[in-house]
Amino acid sequence: MPVWSFSWPAVRRLALFLALLGIALVVLTREMEAVPALWSRPVGAIARVPTEERLVALTFDVSWGERVFPRLLDAIQRADVRAATLFVTGEWARTHADAVRDAQAAGLELGTMGATHRSLSRLPDDALAAEIAAGQEALEAITGRKPTLFRPPNGDVDRRVLAAADRLELITILWDVDPSDWKTPSAPTIAERVLQAARPGSIVLLHGSDAAAATPEALPLIARGLRQRGFSLVTVSDLIRGVHVQVKRVD
């Protein structure tokens, strides 16, 4: 029968080694959970980027109408907003291809909302994948560039939607500031809501559809107010590029 002997210094060294190994594993796990979004396309939705830099991304959703968007594009240029992100449905993009090209020429970043403005989580898997792919393809056909950003209409997202977008190499973008401009509040009210809620790393939801009639007038107020507070306006891609983002997990 073997006889086991123990050296207390050796036991203490082993205990110290195991403790350090446990700490290293915890640190490694946390780092792996915070991989830059543009490198790994985390299967989650980004609503805000945790950063100490005073950066804000203005985003505009367009799925219908033709009266407000030209005014919005003009307001973007007059307010000297050189960095913003536009999300459009494939259906709207196809019927307003010139407007999409104008937005691209103005330097706006373009993302897709899928083919149409509908609740994606209610679709079966095949239809869901086809809906997102069709929106991506429509935008690429017009601009010559495949979009890498995706916003689910109405923010309707679940694990299936996230997984379908990820398979198409799309990053799912939500928001943390919503002034409800589509409910037709006044331009000063829209601006006040944005300025009160914006913080470093915020993604602001605005609209360019015809329901958001006051948004073009609100935009200069928003841009001026954010700059006065020390914020810089950036695209969504610039906001998340190189930053360790935290994705919103969806059950």
C-alpha positions in Angstrom: 0.0 0.0 0.0 1.6 3.3 -1.1 2.4 5.9 1.5 1.5 9.6 0.7 3.5 12.4 2.2 2.8 16.1 1.9 5.1 19.1 2.0 3.2 22.1 3.4 5.3 24.6 1.3 4.4 22.5 -1.8 0.7 22.6 -0.8 0.8 26.3 -0.3 2.4 26.8 -3.7 -0.2 24.6 -5.4 -3.0 26.6 -3.7 -1.5 29.9 -4.8 -1.2 28.5 -8.4 -4.8 27.4 -8.5 -6.0 30.8 -7.1 -4.0 32.7 -9.8 -5.4 30.3 -12.4 -8.9 31.0 -11.3 -8.4 34.8 -11.5 -6.8 34.5 -14.9 -9.8 32.5 -16.2 -12.2 35.1 -14.8 -10.3 37.9 -16.6 -10.1 35.9 -19.8 -13.8 35.2 -19.8 -14.7 38.9 -19.3 -12.4 39.9 -22.2 -13.9 37.3 -24.5 -17.4 38.7 -23.7 -16.2 42.1 -24.7 -14.9 41.6 -28.2 -15.0 44.6 -30.6 -18.3 44.4 -32.6 -16.8 45.0 -36.0 -14.4 42.1 -35.5 -16.8 39.4 -34.2 -20.4 40.6 -34.9 -21.6 39.5 -31.4 -25.0 37.8 -31.5 -26.7 40.5 -29.6 -28.1 44.0 -30.2 -26.1 47.1 -29.6 -28.2 50.0 -28.1 -25.3 52.1 -26.7 -21.5 51.9 -26.6 -20.0 52.3 -23.1 -17.3 54.9 -23.5 -16.0 57.9 -21.7 -15.6 59.8 -25.0 -18.4 62.3 -25.7 -19.5 60.7 -28.9 -23.1 60.4 -30.1 -24.5 58.6 -33.2 -27.6 60.1 -34.8 -29.6 57.6 -36.8 -32.6 58.0 -39.1 -35.1 55.3 -40.1 -37.0 55.6 -43.3 -39.6 53.1 -44.5 -42.3 55.1 -46.3 -43.1 58.6 -47.7 -41.3 61.0 -49.9 -42.0 64.5 -48.5 -40.0 64.6 -45.3 -36.8 62.9 -46.5 -35.6 65.6 -48.9 -36.1 68.2 -46.2 -34.3 66.0 -43.7 -31.3 65.6 -46.1 -31.2 69.3 -46.6 -31.3 69.9 -42.9 -28.5 67.4 -42.3 -26.3 69.4 -44.7 -27.3 72.8 -43.4 -26.6 71.7 -39.8 -23.2 70.5 -41.0 -23.9 67.0 -39.7 -21.1 65.2 -41.5 -21.6 61.9 -39.8 -24.9 60.1 -39.3 -26.4 56.7 -40.1 -29.5 56.1 -42.3 -31.5 52.8 -42.0 -33.9 52.1 -44.9 -36.1 49.2 -45.9 -35.4 47.5 -49.2 -38.9 48.4 -50.5 -38.4 52.1 -49.9 -34.8 52.0 -51.3 -36.0 50.5 -54.5 -38.7 53.1 -55.1 -36.5 56.0 -54.0 -33.1 54.9 -55.4 -32.2 58.5 -56.2 -32.8 59.6 -52.7 -30.6 56.8 -51.4 -27.8 57.8 -53.8 -28.2 61.4 -52.6 -27.8 60.2 -49.0 -24.7 58.3 -50.0 -23.3 61.3 -51.8 -23.9 63.4 -48.7 -21.7 61.0 -46.7 -24.4 59.3 -44.7 -23.7 55.7 -43.6 -26.4 53.3 -44.9 -27.8 50.4 -43.1 -30.7 48.0 -43.8 -34.0 47.4 -42.0 -34.9 44.4 -44.1 -37.1 44.2 -47.1 -40.2 45.8 -45.6 -41.3 47.4 -42.3 -42.7 44.4 -40.5 -42.4 42.4 -37.2 -39.6 40.0 -38.0 -39.9 37.9 -34.9 -43.3 36.7 -36.1 -41.9 35.2 -39.3 -40.9 31.6 -39.8 -37.1 31.0 -40.1 -37.0 30.8 -43.9 -39.1 33.9 -44.4 -37.1 35.8 -41.7 -33.8 35.1 -43.4 -35.2 36.0 -46.8 -36.6 39.3 -45.5 -33.3 40.5 -44.1 -31.3 39.3 -47.0 -33.6 41.0 -49.5 -33.2 44.4 -47.7 -29.4 43.9 -47.7 -29.4 43.0 -51.4 -31.6 45.9 -52.4 -29.3 48.5 -50.8 -26.2 46.9 -52.3 -27.8 47.0 -55.8 -28.3 50.7 -55.5 -25.1 51.8 -53.7 -22.6 49.2 -54.8 -21.8 48.4 -51.1 -23.2 45.6 -48.9 -24.5 47.1 -45.7 -23.0 45.8 -42.5 -25.5 47.3 -40.1 -29.1 46.1 -39.5 -31.9 47.6 -37.5 -35.1 45.5 -37.0 -38.2 47.5 -37.6 -39.8 48.7 -34.3 -36.8 47.2 -32.5 -38.6 43.9 -32.7 -35.9 41.4 -32.1 -35.4 38.0 -30.6 -32.6 35.3 -30.7 -33.8 34.1 -34.1 -33.7 37.6 -35.6 -30.2 38.1 -34.2 -29.0 34.8 -35.5 -30.4 35.4 -39.0 -28.7 38.8 -39.1 -25.4 37.4 -37.9 -25.4 34.8 -40.6 -25.6 37.6 -43.1 -22.6 39.3 -41.4 -24.8 42.1 -40.1 -24.5 43.9 -36.7 -27.9 44.5 -35.1 -28.3 48.1 -33.9 -31.0 49.4 -31.6 -30.9 52.7 -29.7 -31.0 54.2 -26.2 -32.4 57.6 -27.0 -35.9 57.9 -28.6 -37.7 61.3 -28.7 -40.7 59.7 -30.5 -40.5 62.2 -33.3 -42.9 60.1 -35.4 -45.7 61.1 -32.9 -45.4 64.6 -34.3 -44.2 66.6 -31.3 -42.8 70.1 -32.0 -39.2 70.5 -33.1 -38.1 72.1 -29.8 -39.7 69.2 -27.9 -37.9 66.6 -30.0 -34.6 68.4 -29.5 -35.1 68.8 -25.8 -35.8 65.1 -25.4 -32.7 64.2 -27.2 -30.5 66.6 -25.3 -31.8 65.5 -22.0 -31.3 61.8 -22.7 -28.0 61.8 -24.7 -24.9 60.6 -22.9 -21.5 59.4 -24.1 -21.9 56.5 -26.5 -25.6 57.1 -27.1 -27.4 56.0 -30.3 -30.3 58.3 -31.1 -33.4 57.1 -33.0 -34.9 59.7 -35.4 -37.0 59.2 -38.5 -37.1 60.4 -42.1 -40.6 59.0 -43.0 -43.4 61.4 -43.6 -44.8 61.0 -40.1 -41.8 62.8 -38.6 -42.7 66.2 -40.1 -40.9 68.2 -37.4 -37.6 66.3 -37.5 -35.9 68.4 -40.2 -36.5 71.5 -38.0 -35.4 69.7 -34.9 -32.1 68.5 -36.4 -30.2 71.9 -36.2 -31.3 72.3 -32.6 -30.1 68.8 -31.8 -26.8 69.2 -33.5 -26.1 72.6 -32.0 -27.2 71.5 -28.5 -25.0 68.4 -28.6 -22.0 70.3 -29.8 -22.5 72.9 -27.1 -22.4 70.1 -24.5 -19.1 68.9 -25.9 -20.4 66.0 -28.0 -19.0 64.9 -31.4 -21.4 63.4 -34.0 -20.2 60.1 -35.5 -21.6 57.2 -37.5 -22.7 54.1 -35.8 -19.7 52.2 -37.3 -17.3 54.8 -36.0 -19.0 54.7 -32.6 -18.5 50.9 -32.2 -15.2 50.5 -34.1 -12.4 49.6 -31.8 -14.5 49.9 -28.7 -15.3 46.9 -26.5 -19.1 47.0 -26.8 -21.6 45.4 -24.6 -24.4 43.7 -26.5 -28.0 43.5 -25.3 -28.8 39.9 -24.8 -32.2 38.8 -26.0 -34.1 35.8 -24.5 
